[in-house]
Amino acid sequence: METISISELKAHLSGEIKKVRQGTKLTILDHNHPVAELVPLQDEKELFIRGTDKKYKYKTLPPLIAAEKDIQRDIKEERSDRW
């Protein structure tokens, strides 16, 4: 496992992400104190959001639904009322 400072990570993010994709685990340091780990995904098709003691499987967002009214018109009306 490698360590890297936040400023170094910001300066070389693309290269460090490439290393992680190849299997390297990075510990991110803030003033020489570990604050996070950057690790490769086990399965790139499924992402997990981790809570304190739960895992939530997250696959896709629900489909967008069309607005029932003309939002742009409503915004223009609201803004014209101010003047």
The first five atom37 places (N, CA, C, CB, O) and aatype in JSON, in Angstrom:
{
  "aatype": [12, 6, 16, 9, 15, 9, 15, 6, 10, 11, 0, 8, 10, 15, 7, 6, 9, 11, 11, 19, 1, 5, 7, 16, 11, 10, 16, 9, 10, 3, 8, 2, 8, 14, 19, 0, 6, 10, 19, 14, 10, 5, 3, 6, 11, 6, 10, 13, 9, 1, 7, 16, 3, 11, 11, 18, 11, 18, 11, 16, 10, 14, 14, 10, 9, 0, 0, 6, 11, 3, 9, 5, 1, 3, 9, 11, 6, 6, 1, 15, 3, 1, 17],
  "atom_mask": [
    [1, 1, 1, 1, 1],
    [1, 1, 1, 1, 1],
    [1, 1, 1, 1, 1],
    [1, 1, 1, 1, 1],
    [1, 1, 1, 1, 1],
    [1, 1, 1, 1, 1],
    [1, 1, 1, 1, 1],
    [1, 1, 1, 1, 1],
    [1, 1, 1, 1, 1],
    [1, 1, 1, 1, 1],
    [1, 1, 1, 1, 1],
    [1, 1, 1, 1, 1],
    [1, 1, 1, 1, 1],
    [1, 1, 1, 1, 1],
    [1, 1, 1, 0, 1],
    [1, 1, 1, 1, 1],
    [1, 1, 1, 1, 1],
    [1, 1, 1, 1, 1],
    [1, 1, 1, 1, 1],
    [1, 1, 1, 1, 1],
    [1, 1, 1, 1, 1],
    [1, 1, 1, 1, 1],
    [1, 1, 1, 0, 1],
    [1, 1, 1, 1, 1],
    [1, 1, 1, 1, 1],
    [1, 1, 1, 1, 1],
    [1, 1, 1, 1, 1],
    [1, 1, 1, 1, 1],
    [1, 1, 1, 1, 1],
    [1, 1, 1, 1, 1],
    [1, 1, 1, 1, 1],
    [1, 1, 1, 1, 1],
    [1, 1, 1, 1, 1],
    [1, 1, 1, 1, 1],
    [1, 1, 1, 1, 1],
    [1, 1, 1, 1, 1],
    [1, 1, 1, 1, 1],
    [1, 1, 1, 1, 1],
    [1, 1, 1, 1, 1],
    [1, 1, 1, 1, 1],
    [1, 1, 1, 1, 1],
    [1, 1, 1, 1, 1],
    [1, 1, 1, 1, 1],
    [1, 1, 1, 1, 1],
    [1, 1, 1, 1, 1],
    [1, 1, 1, 1, 1],
    [1, 1, 1, 1, 1],
    [1, 1, 1, 1, 1],
    [1, 1, 1, 1, 1],
    [1, 1, 1, 1, 1],
    [1, 1, 1, 0, 1],
    [1, 1, 1, 1, 1],
    [1, 1, 1, 1, 1],
    [1, 1, 1, 1, 1],
    [1, 1, 1, 1, 1],
    [1, 1, 1, 1, 1],
    [1, 1, 1, 1, 1],
    [1, 1, 1, 1, 1],
    [1, 1, 1, 1, 1],
    [1, 1, 1, 1, 1],
    [1, 1, 1, 1, 1],
    [1, 1, 1, 1, 1],
    [1, 1, 1, 1, 1],
    [1, 1, 1, 1, 1],
    [1, 1, 1, 1, 1],
    [1, 1, 1, 1, 1],
    [1, 1, 1, 1, 1],
    [1, 1, 1, 1, 1],
    [1, 1, 1, 1, 1],
    [1, 1, 1, 1, 1],
    [1, 1, 1, 1, 1],
    [1, 1, 1, 1, 1],
    [1, 1, 1, 1, 1],
    [1, 1, 1, 1, 1],
    [1, 1, 1, 1, 1],
    [1, 1, 1, 1, 1],
    [1, 1, 1, 1, 1],
    [1, 1, 1, 1, 1],
    [1, 1, 1, 1, 1],
    [1, 1, 1, 1, 1],
    [1, 1, 1, 1, 1],
    [1, 1, 1, 1, 1],
    [1, 1, 1, 1, 1]
  ],
  "atom_positions": [
    [[0.84, -1.17, 0.0], [0.0, 0.0, 0.0], [0.89, 1.24, 0.0], [-0.96, -0.01, 1.21], [1.85, 1.33, 0.77]],
    [[0.56, 2.19, -0.87], [1.32, 3.44, -0.97], [0.6, 4.54, -0.21], [1.53, 3.84, -2.44], [-0.61, 4.46, 0.02]],
    [[1.34, 5.57, 0.17], [0.74, 6.75, 0.79], [1.0, 7.95, -0.11], [1.3, 6.99, 2.21], [1.99, 8.01, -0.83]],
    [[0.08, 8.92, -0.05], [0.21, 10.13, -0.86], [-0.5, 11.27, -0.14], [-0.38, 9.93, -2.29], [-1.55, 11.08, 0.47]],
    [[0.09, 12.46, -0.22], [-0.54, 13.63, 0.4], [-1.67, 14.13, -0.5], [0.51, 14.75, 0.65], [-1.71, 13.84, -1.69]],
    [[-2.57, 14.89, 0.08], [-3.68, 15.44, -0.68], [-3.16, 16.32, -1.81], [-4.63, 16.24, 0.23], [-3.65, 16.24, -2.94]],
    [[-2.18, 17.17, -1.52], [-1.67, 18.07, -2.56], [-1.0, 17.3, -3.7], [-0.67, 19.06, -1.95], [-1.15, 17.66, -4.86]],
    [[-0.27, 16.23, -3.37], [0.34, 15.39, -4.4], [-0.73, 14.7, -5.24], [1.27, 14.35, -3.77], [-0.62, 14.62, -6.46]],
    [[-1.76, 14.2, -4.56], [-2.84, 13.53, -5.27], [-3.54, 14.48, -6.23], [-3.86, 12.95, -4.27], [-3.83, 14.11, -7.37]],
    [[-3.8, 15.71, -5.77], [-4.43, 16.7, -6.64], [-3.56, 16.99, -7.86], [-4.7, 17.99, -5.87], [-4.08, 17.15, -8.97]],
    [[-2.26, 17.06, -7.67], [-1.35, 17.4, -8.76], [-1.18, 16.26, -9.76], [0.0, 17.77, -8.2], [-0.88, 16.51, -10.93]],
    [[-1.37, 15.02, -9.32], [-1.1, 13.86, -10.17], [-2.27, 12.88, -10.18], [0.17, 13.15, -9.71], [-2.07, 11.67, -10.24]],
    [[-3.49, 13.4, -10.13], [-4.66, 12.54, -9.97], [-4.78, 11.47, -11.06], [-5.91, 13.38, -9.96], [-4.99, 10.3, -10.75]],
    [[-4.64, 11.85, -12.31], [-4.81, 10.87, -13.39], [-3.83, 9.71, -13.27], [-4.62, 11.55, -14.75], [-4.22, 8.55, -13.44]],
    [[-2.58, 10.01, -12.98], [-1.58, 8.96, -12.84], [-1.86, 8.06, -11.65], [0.0, 0.0, 0.0], [-1.66, 6.84, -11.73]],
    [[-2.31, 8.65, -10.55], [-2.61, 7.86, -9.36], [-3.83, 6.97, -9.58], [-2.83, 8.77, -8.14], [-3.87, 5.83, -9.11]],
    [[-4.84, 7.49, -10.29], [-6.02, 6.68, -10.62], [-5.6, 5.5, -11.49], [-7.1, 7.53, -11.35], [-6.1, 4.39, -11.32]],
    [[-4.68, 5.73, -12.41], [-4.18, 4.65, -13.26], [-3.54, 3.55, -12.4], [-3.15, 5.19, -14.29], [-3.75, 2.36, -12.65]],
    [[-2.75, 3.95, -11.4], [-2.13, 2.97, -10.49], [-3.19, 2.17, -9.74], [-1.19, 3.68, -9.49], [-3.07, 0.96, -9.58]],
    [[-4.22, 2.87, -9.28], [-5.29, 2.2, -8.53], [-6.01, 1.2, -9.42], [-6.29, 3.22, -7.95], [-6.34, 0.1, -8.99]],
    [[-6.26, 1.59, -10.67], [-6.91, 0.65, -11.61], [-6.08, -0.61, -11.79], [-7.12, 1.33, -12.98], [-6.62, -1.69, -12.05]],
    [[-4.77, -0.49, -11.65], [-3.87, -1.64, -11.81], [-3.71, -2.43, -10.51], [-2.51, -1.17, -12.29], [-2.97, -3.42, -10.47]],
    [[-4.41, -2.01, -9.45], [-4.42, -2.79, -8.22], [-3.75, -2.16, -7.01], [0.0, 0.0, 0.0], [-3.8, -2.73, -5.92]],
    [[-3.11, -1.01, -7.17], [-2.45, -0.35, -6.05], [-3.48, 0.26, -5.11], [-1.47, 0.74, -6.55], [-4.46, 0.86, -5.55]],
    [[-3.26, 0.12, -3.81], [-4.1, 0.78, -2.81], [-3.36, 2.0, -2.29], [-4.47, -0.2, -1.63], [-2.19, 1.91, -1.93]],
    [[-4.04, 3.15, -2.26], [-3.43, 4.39, -1.8], [-4.04, 4.84, -0.49], [-3.57, 5.49, -2.86], [-5.26, 4.85, -0.34]],
    [[-3.2, 5.2, 0.46], [-3.67, 5.85, 1.68], [-3.41, 7.34, 1.51], [-2.95, 5.27, 2.97], [-2.27, 7.75, 1.25]],
    [[-4.45, 8.14, 1.64], [-4.34, 9.58, 1.45], [-4.07, 10.24, 2.8], [-5.64, 10.16, 0.79], [-4.76, 9.99, 3.78]],
    [[-3.04, 11.09, 2.81], [-2.6, 11.74, 4.05], [-2.94, 13.22, 4.04], [-1.1, 11.54, 4.25], [-2.79, 13.91, 3.02]],
    [[-3.39, 13.71, 5.19], [-3.59, 15.14, 5.4], [-2.69, 15.54, 6.55], [-5.11, 15.49, 5.69], [-2.94, 15.17, 7.7]],
    [[-1.64, 16.29, 6.25], [-0.63, 16.66, 7.26], [-0.07, 15.42, 7.95], [-1.24, 17.63, 8.3], [0.04, 15.37, 9.18]],
    [[0.29, 14.43, 7.13], [0.9, 13.16, 7.59], [-0.02, 12.29, 8.43], [2.13, 13.46, 8.38], [0.46, 11.37, 9.1]],
    [[-1.32, 12.54, 8.4], [-2.29, 11.7, 9.1], [-3.19, 11.04, 8.06], [-3.14, 12.52, 10.14], [-3.75, 11.74, 7.21]],
    [[-3.36, 9.72, 8.1], [-4.23, 9.05, 7.13], [-5.68, 9.5, 7.3], [-4.13, 7.52, 7.29], [-6.22, 9.51, 8.41]],
    [[-6.31, 9.86, 6.18], [-7.7, 10.31, 6.22], [-8.62, 9.49, 5.31], [-7.79, 11.77, 5.84], [-9.83, 9.49, 5.5]],
    [[-8.05, 8.8, 4.33], [-8.87, 8.04, 3.39], [-8.02, 7.01, 2.67], [-9.57, 8.97, 2.37], [-6.79, 7.09, 2.66]],
    [[-8.71, 6.04, 2.08], [-8.04, 5.05, 1.24], [-8.69, 5.06, -0.13], [-8.09, 3.63, 1.87], [-9.91, 5.15, -0.25]],
    [[-7.88, 4.97, -1.15], [-8.35, 4.87, -2.52], [-7.98, 3.47, -2.98], [-7.72, 5.98, -3.46], [-6.8, 3.13, -3.09]],
    [[-9.0, 2.65, -3.24], [-8.78, 1.25, -3.59], [-9.51, 0.91, -4.88], [-9.24, 0.32, -2.44], [-10.52, 1.55, -5.2]],
    [[-9.02, -0.08, -5.62], [-9.72, -0.47, -6.85], [-11.06, -1.12, -6.53], [-8.85, -1.44, -7.66], [-11.22, -1.78, -5.5]],
    [[-12.03, -0.93, -7.42], [-13.32, -1.58, -7.27], [-13.17, -3.07, -7.52], [-14.37, -0.98, -8.24], [-12.4, -3.49, -8.38]],
    [[-13.89, -3.87, -6.76], [-13.87, -5.32, -6.97], [-14.59, -5.66, -8.27], [-14.52, -6.06, -5.78], [-14.1, -6.45, -9.08]],
    [[-15.76, -5.05, -8.47], [-16.54, -5.26, -9.68], [-16.99, -3.89, -10.15], [-17.77, -6.23, -9.43], [-17.83, -3.25, -9.51]],
    [[-16.44, -3.44, -11.26], [-16.73, -2.09, -11.74], [-18.19, -1.88, -12.08], [-15.88, -1.79, -12.93], [-18.64, -0.73, -12.16]],
    [[-18.95, -2.94, -12.3], [-20.35, -2.79, -12.69], [-21.26, -2.5, -11.51], [-20.81, -4.03, -13.41], [-22.38, -2.03, -11.7]],
    [[-20.82, -2.78, -10.32], [-21.65, -2.55, -9.14], [-20.89, -1.68, -8.14], [-22.06, -3.89, -8.48], [-19.78, -2.01, -7.74]],
    [[-21.51, -0.58, -7.76], [-20.91, 0.32, -6.78], [-21.64, 0.15, -5.46], [-20.96, 1.79, -7.26], [-22.84, -0.12, -5.44]],
    [[-20.93, 0.32, -4.38], [-21.53, 0.22, -3.06], [-21.33, 1.52, -2.3], [-20.93, -0.97, -2.27], [-20.25, 2.1, -2.31]],
    [[-22.39, 1.96, -1.65], [-22.3, 3.1, -0.76], [-22.29, 2.52, 0.64], [-23.49, 4.13, -0.96], [-23.21, 1.79, 1.02]],
    [[-21.26, 2.82, 1.41], [-21.12, 2.21, 2.73], [-21.54, 3.18, 3.82], [-19.69, 1.75, 2.96], [-21.07, 4.32, 3.87]],
    [[-22.42, 2.72, 4.69], [-22.77, 3.48, 5.87], [-21.95, 2.97, 7.03], [0.0, 0.0, 0.0], [-20.93, 2.3, 6.82]],
    [[-22.35, 3.27, 8.23], [-21.58, 2.84, 9.39], [-21.55, 1.32, 9.5], [-22.14, 3.44, 10.66], [-20.51, 0.74, 9.78]],
    [[-22.7, 0.69, 9.29], [-22.71, -0.77, 9.39], [-23.61, -1.41, 8.33], [-23.18, -1.18, 10.78], [-24.04, -2.55, 8.5]],
    [[-23.9, -0.69, 7.26], [-24.76, -1.23, 6.2], [-24.1, -1.02, 4.85], [-26.16, -0.56, 6.23], [-23.32, -0.09, 4.66]],
    [[-24.43, -1.89, 3.92], [-24.02, -1.7, 2.53], [-25.28, -1.54, 1.7], [-23.14, -2.91, 2.01], [-26.24, -2.31, 1.84]],
    [[-25.29, -0.54, 0.85], [-26.43, -0.3, -0.02], [-25.96, -0.52, -1.45], [-27.01, 1.13, 0.17], [-25.06, 0.16, -1.94]],
    [[-26.58, -1.48, -2.12], [-26.22, -1.73, -3.51], [-26.87, -0.66, -4.37], [-26.65, -3.17, -3.96], [-28.07, -0.4, -4.24]],
    [[-26.1, -0.05, -5.24], [-26.58, 1.05, -6.07], [-26.27, 0.71, -7.51], [-25.93, 2.4, -5.66], [-25.1, 0.64, -7.9]],
    [[-27.29, 0.49, -8.3], [-27.06, 0.11, -9.69], [-27.32, 1.27, -10.65], [-27.93, -1.08, -10.06], [-26.41, 1.72, -11.33]],
    [[-28.55, 1.76, -10.7], [-28.87, 2.83, -11.63], [-29.85, 3.8, -10.98], [-29.47, 2.27, -12.93], [-30.51, 3.48, -10.0]],
    [[-29.91, 4.97, -11.55], [-30.89, 5.96, -11.1], [-32.25, 5.63, -11.71], [-30.45, 7.4, -11.48], [-32.31, 5.03, -12.78]],
    [[-33.34, 6.01, -11.05], [-34.65, 5.8, -11.66], [-34.78, 6.67, -12.9], [-35.79, 6.1, -10.64], [-34.1, 7.69, -13.02]],
    [[-35.65, 6.29, -13.84], [-35.79, 7.08, -15.07], [-36.36, 8.46, -14.76], [-36.7, 6.34, -16.08], [-37.12, 8.64, -13.81]],
    [[-35.97, 9.44, -15.58], [-36.49, 10.79, -15.43], [-37.95, 10.83, -15.87], [-35.65, 11.8, -16.23], [-38.35, 10.12, -16.79]],
    [[-38.73, 11.66, -15.21], [-40.12, 11.84, -15.62], [-40.29, 13.26, -16.14], [-41.11, 11.55, -14.45], [-39.68, 14.19, -15.63]],
    [[-41.12, 13.4, -17.15], [-41.34, 14.71, -17.76], [-42.16, 15.59, -16.82], [-42.05, 14.57, -19.12], [-43.06, 15.12, -16.13]],
    [[-41.83, 16.87, -16.81], [-42.58, 17.82, -16.0], [-43.98, 17.99, -16.58], [-41.85, 19.19, -15.91], [-44.17, 17.94, -17.79]],
    [[-44.95, 18.18, -15.7], [-46.34, 18.32, -16.16], [-46.64, 19.72, -16.68], [-47.29, 17.99, -15.04], [-47.65, 19.92, -17.35]],
    [[-45.78, 20.69, -16.37], [-46.03, 22.04, -16.87], [-44.73, 22.64, -17.41], [-46.62, 22.93, -15.77], [-43.65, 22.09, -17.22]],
    [[-44.87, 23.77, -18.08], [-43.73, 24.43, -18.7], [-42.94, 25.19, -17.64], [-44.19, 25.39, -19.83], [-43.32, 26.29, -17.23]],
    [[-41.87, 24.6, -17.2], [-41.08, 25.16, -16.11], [-40.42, 26.47, -16.53], [-40.02, 24.16, -15.64], [-40.38, 27.42, -15.74]],
    [[-39.91, 26.53, -17.74], [-39.26, 27.76, -18.2], [-40.24, 28.93, -18.2], [-38.67, 27.57, -19.6], [-39.87, 30.05, -17.82]],
    [[-41.47, 28.69, -18.62], [-42.47, 29.75, -18.63], [-42.73, 30.24, -17.2], [-43.79, 29.25, -19.27], [-42.82, 31.44, -16.96]],
    [[-42.85, 29.3, -16.27], [-43.1, 29.67, -14.88], [-41.95, 30.49, -14.3], [-43.32, 28.41, -14.04], [-42.18, 31.44, -13.55]],
    [[-40.73, 30.13, -14.65], [-39.57, 30.89, -14.15], [-39.59, 32.3, -14.72], [-38.25, 30.18, -14.53], [-39.36, 33.27, -13.99]],
    [[-39.86, 32.43, -16.02], [-39.92, 33.76, -16.64], [-41.01, 34.62, -16.0], [-40.18, 33.64, -18.15], [-40.79, 35.8, -15.74]],
    [[-42.17, 34.02, -15.74], [-43.26, 34.77, -15.1], [-42.86, 35.23, -13.7], [-44.53, 33.9, -15.02], [-43.1, 36.37, -13.33]],
    [[-42.25, 34.34, -12.96], [-41.83, 34.68, -11.59], [-40.8, 35.8, -11.6], [-41.26, 33.45, -10.88], [-40.86, 36.71, -10.77]],
    [[-39.87, 35.74, -12.53], [-38.84, 36.78, -12.6], [-39.41, 38.11, -13.08], [-37.72, 36.34, -13.53], [-38.97, 39.16, -12.63]],
    [[-40.38, 38.07, -13.98], [-40.96, 39.33, -14.47], [-41.79, 40.01, -13.39], [-41.84, 39.06, -15.71], [-41.94, 41.24, -13.42]],
    [[-42.32, 39.26, -12.44], [-43.1, 39.84, -11.34], [-42.22, 40.67, -10.42], [-43.79, 38.74, -10.55], [-42.72, 41.57, -9.73]],
    [[-40.93, 40.39, -10.39], [-40.03, 41.11, -9.5], [-39.75, 42.52, -9.98], [-38.73, 40.35, -9.35], [-39.42, 43.39, -9.18]],
    [[-39.86, 42.76, -11.27], [-39.51, 44.07, -11.82], [-40.75, 44.82, -12.07], [-38.68, 43.96, -13.1], [-40.7, 45.96, -12.54]]
  ]
}
